[in-house]
Amino acid sequence: MNMRLLMLPVEKINKNIPVKGIVYDIGCGKGDLGFILSQRNPKRHIISLDTDHTKITMAQHYYKASNIK
């Protein structure tokens, strides 16, 4: 996990997004935040987007959850 993720207010973000439905993680990087939020509530469907194809490939490799695309 990187330092940026450690500084994010994950629990505050978690409380302020829908508990179910589609959530877009724009500029997802390696997908750390999207993965954590998907684990907090499996009824969320996280769609992660980034312009860096290498980071998307890394996210797909590291995080295999049925509610992340």
trRosetta pair geometry for C-beta under 8 A, 3 or more apart (Angstrom, degrees):
i j d omega theta_ij theta_ji phi_ij phi_ji
1 5 5.1 -104 -177 76 96 137
1 6 6.5 109 131 -53 114 88
1 32 6.0 114 -131 -141 80 139
2 5 5.3 100 62 7 71 101
2 6 7.4 -131 107 -5 41 90
2 30 7.7 116 -10 33 124 132
2 32 6.9 -146 24 -23 90 160
3 6 5.5 -55 -151 34 39 114
3 7 6.5 32 154 -17 69 106
4 7 6.0 -65 -155 37 31 107
4 8 6.8 41 148 -36 65 100
5 8 5.6 -41 -152 13 39 118
5 10 7.8 36 -178 -64 77 117
5 32 4.6 -57 -96 118 147 147
5 33 6.4 -156 -122 -61 97 80
5 36 7.9 143 -166 -17 119 143
8 13 6.9 -13 163 -14 107 137
8 33 6.4 -54 114 -99 172 117
9 12 3.8 -2 140 31 118 122
9 13 6.1 136 94 -21 75 86
10 13 5.7 -58 -149 38 30 110
10 14 6.0 35 153 -25 66 108
10 33 7.1 -155 -111 -132 94 83
10 36 5.8 -51 -150 130 133 146
10 37 7.6 -146 -161 -67 90 78
11 14 5.3 -49 -144 34 33 119
11 15 6.5 33 156 -19 64 104
12 15 5.9 -54 -150 34 30 110
12 16 6.5 9 157 -5 63 116
13 16 6.1 -77 -148 46 28 100
13 17 6.3 13 164 -14 69 113
13 33 7.5 -24 105 -166 163 116
13 37 7.0 -75 118 -89 112 119
14 17 6.8 -66 -141 34 23 99
14 36 8.0 -88 -74 129 115 97
14 37 6.1 -167 -99 -119 81 81
14 40 5.0 -88 -138 158 128 171
14 41 7.8 142 -161 -7 97 107
17 23 5.4 51 172 -119 133 134
17 37 6.9 6 63 -156 147 134
17 44 7.5 51 121 -119 116 138
18 21 4.7 -14 118 46 148 117
18 23 6.5 -165 50 -70 93 101
18 44 7.0 144 95 -107 82 96
19 41 5.1 -126 -162 -160 72 165
19 43 6.3 34 140 73 74 121
19 44 6.9 -106 176 -59 30 96
20 41 7.0 -112 -70 149 60 125
20 43 3.6 -43 -106 135 96 118
20 44 6.2 -129 -118 -71 32 52
21 43 7.7 24 -7 138 44 89
21 44 6.9 -16 58 -124 47 59
21 45 6.9 -87 144 28 25 92
22 44 7.9 115 -116 -168 16 65
22 45 5.0 -36 -100 74 63 103
22 47 6.1 10 -166 -7 102 114
23 34 7.9 175 102 -130 107 83
23 37 6.6 -95 96 133 154 140
23 44 5.3 -8 5 -168 122 113
23 45 7.1 155 21 74 70 48
23 46 5.4 -28 72 -105 96 64
23 47 7.3 173 83 23 43 72
24 46 7.9 134 -106 -161 18 56
24 47 5.1 -29 -107 71 67 98
24 48 7.9 151 -163 -90 53 26
24 49 6.5 -3 -170 4 98 115
25 28 4.2 71 121 -92 108 105
25 31 7.3 100 102 -129 149 62
25 33 6.1 166 -141 89 132 104
25 34 4.0 -101 -10 -76 164 110
25 37 7.5 167 -73 38 123 139
25 46 5.8 17 -12 -172 116 103
25 47 7.1 178 23 84 73 44
25 48 4.5 -18 67 -108 112 73
25 49 6.9 166 84 23 58 66
26 49 5.1 -12 -117 64 60 111
26 50 8.0 146 -172 -76 41 54
27 49 7.2 1 -25 91 34 78
27 50 5.9 84 -136 -107 27 79
28 31 5.1 28 154 -89 117 57
28 33 7.0 -139 -144 52 74 98
28 34 5.4 -5 -140 -20 123 129
28 48 3.7 24 -55 -163 171 102
28 49 6.2 121 -7 51 108 35
28 50 4.9 -105 46 -46 78 108
28 55 7.4 166 91 133 77 119
28 56 7.7 78 72 -95 115 72
28 59 6.5 33 123 -89 121 161
29 32 7.0 -20 87 13 113 92
29 50 6.1 152 -51 -103 22 148
29 52 7.6 18 -121 52 46 128
29 55 5.2 -97 -168 -172 41 142
29 59 7.6 128 108 -63 48 119
30 55 5.3 -103 -72 -160 55 89
30 58 4.9 -52 -129 105 91 122
30 59 5.2 167 -178 -71 43 82
30 62 6.7 27 171 31 103 147
31 34 4.9 -61 -160 49 73 115
31 35 5.5 76 141 -29 91 102
31 48 5.2 5 -110 -142 95 169
31 55 7.7 158 -20 158 81 88
31 56 7.9 90 -46 -126 113 43
31 58 7.6 -174 13 99 106 81
31 59 3.1 105 -13 -136 133 118
31 60 7.9 126 -21 -40 158 41
31 62 6.9 166 65 69 119 113
31 63 5.2 -132 118 26 133 142
31 68 7.2 80 -167 -175 127 142
32 35 5.9 -64 -153 35 26 110
32 36 6.5 21 157 -16 65 107
33 36 5.8 -56 -148 36 33 109
33 37 6.2 26 157 -14 67 109
34 37 5.9 -59 -145 41 29 108
34 38 6.2 30 156 -22 65 108
34 46 4.3 140 -167 168 99 143
34 48 4.6 -68 -47 -78 171 115
34 59 7.6 37 55 -160 128 132
34 63 7.5 131 90 116 97 164
34 68 5.9 107 141 -129 113 116
35 38 5.7 -56 -147 35 29 111
35 39 6.4 26 155 -17 64 107
35 46 7.7 -141 -67 69 31 164
35 59 7.8 -159 -44 -156 112 92
35 62 7.7 -69 -66 113 157 101
35 63 4.2 -113 -94 -129 128 145
35 65 6.6 142 -135 0 78 134
35 68 6.5 -9 -93 -78 64 156
36 39 5.8 -60 -152 37 30 109
36 40 6.6 36 150 -27 65 103
37 40 5.5 -46 -148 26 36 116
37 41 7.5 -29 170 35 63 85
37 44 6.3 -73 141 99 92 160
37 46 6.1 122 85 -86 108 132
38 41 7.5 -97 -159 66 26 53
38 42 6.9 49 171 -108 71 48
38 44 5.7 -135 -114 83 56 107
38 46 4.7 -88 -68 -5 108 130
38 65 5.2 133 126 103 141 154
38 67 5.0 169 -154 88 112 107
38 68 5.2 -63 -68 -60 165 100
39 42 7.5 12 -129 -68 28 74
39 65 7.1 -117 -67 -105 77 156
40 44 7.7 23 71 13 84 137
41 44 4.9 82 90 -11 98 105
42 65 8.0 -133 -123 179 86 118
42 66 7.9 35 -160 65 103 99
42 67 5.6 165 -162 -13 62 149
43 67 7.7 142 158 -123 2 153
44 67 6.1 100 88 154 58 136
45 67 5.1 -117 -106 -166 54 85
45 68 7.8 179 -165 -80 52 28
45 69 7.1 19 174 -2 93 107
46 67 6.2 77 13 130 81 83
46 68 4.7 -13 68 -111 106 74
46 69 7.1 177 92 26 56 65
47 69 5.0 -15 -112 67 70 104
48 56 7.3 164 113 -122 108 83
48 59 6.1 -118 109 151 156 160
48 68 6.5 14 -10 -169 114 97
48 69 7.1 179 22 84 74 49
50 55 5.2 -62 112 85 155 123
50 56 5.5 -170 56 -60 106 91
50 59 7.9 130 13 -8 135 143
52 55 4.2 57 97 10 113 111
52 56 6.9 168 94 -13 60 83
53 56 5.5 -53 -150 36 38 114
53 57 6.3 42 152 -22 68 103
54 57 5.7 -54 -151 35 31 113
54 58 6.5 33 150 -19 64 104
55 58 5.5 -50 -148 35 36 114
55 59 6.3 39 152 -21 66 103
56 59 5.6 -53 -149 35 33 113
56 60 6.4 33 153 -19 65 104
57 60 5.8 -54 -149 36 31 111
57 61 6.4 30 152 -19 63 108
58 61 5.6 -59 -151 37 32 112
58 62 6.1 16 160 -9 69 112
59 62 6.1 -62 -137 44 27 101
59 63 5.7 -30 -176 33 67 110
60 63 7.4 -70 -113 59 14 72
60 64 7.7 53 -178 -82 51 75
63 68 6.0 -19 130 77 115 164
65 68 4.7 71 66 5 97 109
